[in-house]
């Protein structure tokens, strides 16, 4: 294992781009690790039955993003992000200081 992979980064892309399932799981919160285990077993079983790894690759890609986000913000920070997102979905209100996408595009000088 290279130092880059051991640290969650890859020379060929963003952090966790080449992470193994074990490396992904190690970066997750305990709650997500349990979800990962269940999901991993399920996709591996289907891959064995269908002789098709497509779903396995898709699952790895999805969980690599979660591992990256968790690693970047720490377990507590990641949980806060999830809680904030759940609150936004529940109430439909923006977080304090957030602006609508249309306003941000104008502020950044992006085309409408």
VMD Tcl script that draws the C-alpha trace (Angstrom):
set ca {
  {0.00 0.00 0.00}
  {1.38 3.41 -0.90}
  {1.50 6.33 1.50}
  {-0.97 8.19 -0.69}
  {-3.57 5.44 -0.48}
  {-2.97 4.89 3.22}
  {-3.79 8.55 3.81}
  {-6.97 8.35 1.75}
  {-5.50 10.21 -1.21}
  {-4.61 8.94 -4.63}
  {-2.01 10.22 -7.05}
  {-4.48 9.60 -9.89}
  {-7.42 11.58 -8.54}
  {-9.25 12.98 -5.54}
  {-8.99 11.47 -2.07}
  {-10.43 7.94 -1.89}
  {-10.56 7.66 -5.70}
  {-8.80 4.28 -5.52}
  {-9.78 3.34 -1.97}
  {-10.53 -0.29 -1.24}
  {-13.76 -1.29 0.50}
  {-11.79 -1.70 3.77}
  {-10.30 1.81 3.43}
  {-13.72 3.26 2.69}
  {-15.28 1.54 5.69}
  {-12.48 2.70 8.00}
  {-13.23 6.34 7.15}
  {-16.99 6.11 7.81}
  {-18.94 6.92 10.95}
  {-20.19 3.90 12.87}
  {-23.70 4.51 11.52}
  {-22.51 4.64 7.93}
  {-20.17 1.68 8.41}
  {-23.22 -0.43 9.32}
  {-25.07 0.84 6.24}
  {-21.98 0.21 4.11}
  {-21.70 -3.38 5.38}
  {-25.32 -4.11 4.52}
  {-25.09 -2.45 1.11}
  {-21.76 -4.15 0.30}
  {-23.07 -7.61 1.11}
  {-26.17 -6.98 -0.96}
  {-24.36 -5.76 -4.08}
  {-21.74 -8.49 -3.81}
  {-24.46 -11.15 -3.62}
  {-26.21 -9.74 -6.68}
  {-22.89 -9.47 -8.55}
  {-22.20 -13.13 -7.81}
  {-25.64 -14.17 -9.01}
  {-25.59 -12.01 -12.16}
  {-21.87 -12.25 -12.96}
  {-21.90 -8.47 -13.35}
  {-19.77 -6.05 -11.31}
  {-21.46 -2.85 -12.49}
  {-23.43 -2.37 -9.29}
  {-20.32 -3.09 -7.21}
  {-18.39 -0.32 -8.99}
  {-21.31 2.08 -8.58}
  {-21.56 1.31 -4.87}
  {-17.82 1.83 -4.40}
  {-17.97 5.18 -6.17}
  {-20.88 6.34 -4.04}
  {-19.31 5.25 -0.76}
  {-15.94 6.75 -1.74}
  {-17.64 10.16 -1.84}
  {-19.11 9.60 1.62}
  {-15.70 8.51 2.93}
  {-14.06 11.60 1.41}
  {-16.64 13.94 2.94}
  {-16.43 12.21 6.31}
  {-12.64 12.31 6.27}
  {-12.55 15.98 5.24}
  {-14.92 17.12 8.00}
  {-14.34 14.51 10.69}
  {-17.08 12.32 12.09}
  {-18.72 15.08 14.13}
  {-18.53 17.58 11.27}
  {-20.04 15.05 8.87}
  {-22.88 14.37 11.30}
  {-23.53 18.14 11.51}
  {-23.68 18.34 7.71}
  {-26.23 15.51 7.65}
  {-28.30 17.11 10.41}
  {-28.29 20.43 8.58}
  {-29.35 18.78 5.31}
  {-32.13 16.89 7.08}
  {-33.34 20.14 8.65}
  {-33.35 21.88 5.25}
  {-35.31 19.01 3.72}
  {-37.76 18.96 6.62}
  {-38.43 22.70 6.77}
  {-37.61 23.81 3.24}
  {-35.70 26.77 4.69}
  {-32.17 27.78 3.79}
  {-29.39 27.65 6.31}
  {-28.45 30.95 7.92}
  {-26.37 32.99 5.49}
  {-27.27 30.84 2.48}
  {-28.38 32.56 -0.72}
  {-30.45 31.26 -3.63}
  {-28.51 29.74 -6.54}
  {-29.77 32.48 -8.88}
  {-28.32 35.16 -6.58}
  {-25.00 33.34 -6.24}
  {-24.68 33.06 -10.03}
  {-25.17 36.83 -10.34}
  {-22.64 37.52 -7.59}
  {-20.10 35.25 -9.32}
  {-20.78 36.80 -12.70}
  {-22.07 33.56 -14.19}
  {-24.53 33.46 -17.07}
  {-28.16 33.04 -16.16}
}
mol new
graphics top color blue
foreach p $ca { graphics top sphere $p radius 0.5 }
foreach p [lrange $ca 0 end-1] q [lrange $ca 1 end] { graphics top cylinder $p $q radius 0.2 }
display resetview
